[in-house]
Amino acid sequence: MNLKPRRHEEPEINVVSLIDVVLLLVVFFMLSSKFTDEGRLHVQLPQASAVPSAAPQSEPLVVSVTEAGSYLVNGRELINSSPDTLRSALLKQAGAGRDMTVTIRADGRARQQSVVTAMDVLGQLGFVRLNIATIHADRAGAP
């Protein structure tokens, strides 16, 4: 009979698998969380005085978009609603001047694509000062 004390081994905890699980959780939460608010649109509105700084030198250029999607340039209806027809009418009205302000008057029920097409044609021609005409809600009879 062997009465010598046996070597007693110290119990140990294997933490390698615990570190792997924690690292996996950290990576999962980092990838699944959003760090920016992409859905919010931050706009700084410009300030304007009540009196215009300078009088316009020439007749203003107004592009109107009807509910049906047809275009009017300075009150004259175009024969069709293609971008090429709008481009030629704008070239005829504006001439060589591209520094004038263009006002887009779109019907509230007009398709968005018609308005974007008008803005795209104006941008391709070199107009950079665009206004979008609106009316005050109290005057329109809206709630």
Residue pairs with C-beta under 8 A, 6 or more apart in sequence:
56 100
56 101
58 97
58 100
59 74
60 100
60 101
60 102
60 103
61 73
61 74
61 90
61 93
61 94
61 100
61 101
61 102
61 103
62 72
62 73
62 74
62 75
62 102
62 103
62 104
62 105
63 71
63 72
63 73
63 86
63 90
63 102
63 103
63 104
63 105
63 118
63 122
64 71
64 72
64 73
64 75
64 104
64 105
64 106
65 71
65 104
65 105
65 106
65 107
65 110
65 114
65 115
65 118
66 72
66 107
66 110
67 107
67 109
67 110
68 110
69 81
69 110
69 111
69 113
69 114
70 77
70 78
70 80
70 81
71 77
71 78
71 81
71 85
71 86
71 89
71 114
71 118
72 78
73 86
73 89
73 90
73 93
74 93
76 89
78 85
78 86
78 89
79 85
81 114
83 117
83 120
83 121
86 117
86 118
86 121
87 121
87 124
87 125
90 121
90 122
90 125
91 125
94 100
94 125
94 127
98 125
98 126
98 127
98 128
99 129
100 127
100 129
101 129
101 130
101 131
102 122
102 127
102 129
102 130
102 131
103 130
103 131
103 132
103 133
104 115
104 118
104 119
104 122
104 130
104 131
104 132
104 133
105 133
106 114
106 115
106 118
106 132
106 133
119 130
122 130
137 143
